[in-house]
Amino acid sequence: MNVTTTFTNEKGYTPVHDRSEGATVLLVEDTEDNRQMMGRLLEMSGFRVVEATNGREAVEAAAREKPEIILMDLSLPFIDGLAATRRIRDLPGLKKVPIVAVSAHDTADFHHEALAAGCDAYITKPIDFSELEEMMRRMISKAD
């Protein structure tokens, strides 16, 4: 798995209080099989999962649910993941919520566009769930 992130990867970092336990994750994925598999894995790891199937739903769900972290597929119907990320960043209280871009595209251009749109990290499919979970917990613990 390729991960680009603005967070420091500190070996052995363990937060005093794991703020990610029970944290709400907004999972934005238009492919039903991917969404169901990721949602189940996230729930089994102790996260509360809210799902969106397109960019419009993602913006509405983010405004309504105020998640602690967002997993944003970039190839979405109606509003793509980059545009949805920009809109979410403009919502009150969501400027600092970590947003992880999820894409099958692994080029420098896609990474740059995602980070420029407001994503904090970029991962490529297929996803190594244990690495994703570790990154998510670290990002949630560091978020203000």
C-alpha positions in Angstrom: 0.0 0.0 0.0 1.3 3.4 -0.9 0.6 6.1 1.7 1.2 9.8 1.3 0.5 11.8 4.5 1.3 15.0 6.2 1.4 13.3 9.6 4.6 12.0 11.1 4.9 8.2 11.3 6.2 7.8 14.8 7.4 4.2 15.5 5.8 2.9 18.7 3.5 5.9 19.1 0.7 5.0 21.4 -1.7 7.8 22.5 -2.5 8.0 26.2 -6.2 7.8 25.3 -7.2 6.2 22.1 -9.7 8.8 20.7 -10.4 6.6 17.7 -12.3 4.0 19.7 -15.9 4.3 18.6 -15.0 7.2 16.3 -17.3 7.9 13.4 -15.9 7.2 10.0 -17.6 8.5 6.9 -16.9 5.9 4.2 -17.5 7.3 0.7 -17.4 4.5 -1.9 -19.7 4.0 -4.9 -18.9 0.3 -5.4 -21.3 -1.7 -3.2 -19.0 -4.7 -2.6 -16.1 -2.4 -1.6 -18.3 -0.3 0.7 -19.8 -3.4 2.4 -16.4 -5.0 2.9 -14.7 -1.9 4.2 -17.7 -1.0 6.4 -17.7 -4.4 8.0 -13.9 -4.3 8.7 -14.2 -0.8 10.2 -17.1 -1.9 12.4 -15.2 -5.0 13.5 -12.3 -2.6 14.5 -14.6 -0.5 16.7 -15.5 2.4 14.4 -19.0 3.7 13.8 -19.5 3.8 10.1 -21.6 6.2 8.1 -21.8 5.5 4.3 -22.1 7.6 1.3 -22.3 6.4 -2.3 -21.5 9.6 -4.2 -20.0 13.0 -3.7 -23.3 14.7 -3.0 -24.2 12.3 -0.3 -20.6 12.6 1.1 -21.0 16.4 1.6 -24.5 16.0 3.2 -23.4 13.2 5.5 -20.3 15.1 6.6 -22.4 18.1 7.5 -24.9 16.0 9.3 -22.6 13.5 11.1 -19.4 15.5 11.8 -17.2 12.4 11.5 -13.8 12.1 13.1 -12.3 10.9 9.8 -13.4 10.5 6.2 -12.3 7.8 3.7 -13.0 9.4 0.3 -13.0 7.5 -3.0 -11.9 9.8 -5.7 -13.9 8.4 -8.6 -17.5 9.1 -7.6 -20.8 9.9 -9.5 -22.4 13.3 -9.4 -19.6 15.1 -7.6 -16.1 13.5 -7.7 -14.1 12.9 -4.5 -11.9 16.0 -5.1 -14.8 18.4 -5.4 -16.6 16.7 -2.5 -13.4 17.2 -0.4 -13.3 20.9 -1.3 -16.9 21.4 -0.3 -16.5 19.5 3.0 -13.5 21.7 3.9 -15.8 24.7 3.5 -18.3 23.3 6.0 -18.2 24.7 9.6 -16.3 22.4 12.0 -14.8 20.2 9.3 -11.7 22.1 8.2 -9.5 19.9 10.3 -11.2 16.5 10.1 -8.7 14.1 8.5 -9.7 13.1 4.9 -8.0 10.1 3.3 -8.2 9.9 -0.5 -8.8 6.3 -1.7 -8.0 5.5 -5.3 -6.9 2.8 -7.7 -4.8 5.4 -9.5 -1.2 5.6 -8.2 0.4 8.5 -10.0 2.1 11.6 -8.7 -0.5 13.8 -10.4 -3.4 12.1 -8.5 -1.5 12.3 -5.2 -0.8 16.0 -5.7 -4.4 16.8 -6.8 -5.8 15.0 -3.7 -3.6 16.8 -1.3 -4.2 20.2 -3.0 -8.0 19.6 -2.7 -7.7 19.2 1.1 -7.0 15.5 1.6 -4.5 14.7 4.4 -3.4 11.3 3.0 -3.7 9.2 -0.1 -3.9 5.4 -0.3 -4.2 3.1 -3.3 -6.4 0.1 -3.8 -6.2 -2.7 -3.1 -6.0 -1.5 0.5 -4.0 -3.2 3.3 -6.6 -2.8 6.0 -4.2 -3.2 9.0 -2.0 -0.4 7.6 -5.1 1.8 6.9 -6.5 1.2 10.4 -3.2 2.1 12.0 -3.0 5.3 9.9 -6.6 6.2 10.7 -6.1 5.8 14.5 -2.9 7.9 14.3 -4.7 10.6 12.4 -7.7 10.7 14.7 -5.5 10.9 17.7 -3.6 13.8 16.3 -6.6 15.8 15.1 -7.6 18.7 17.2 
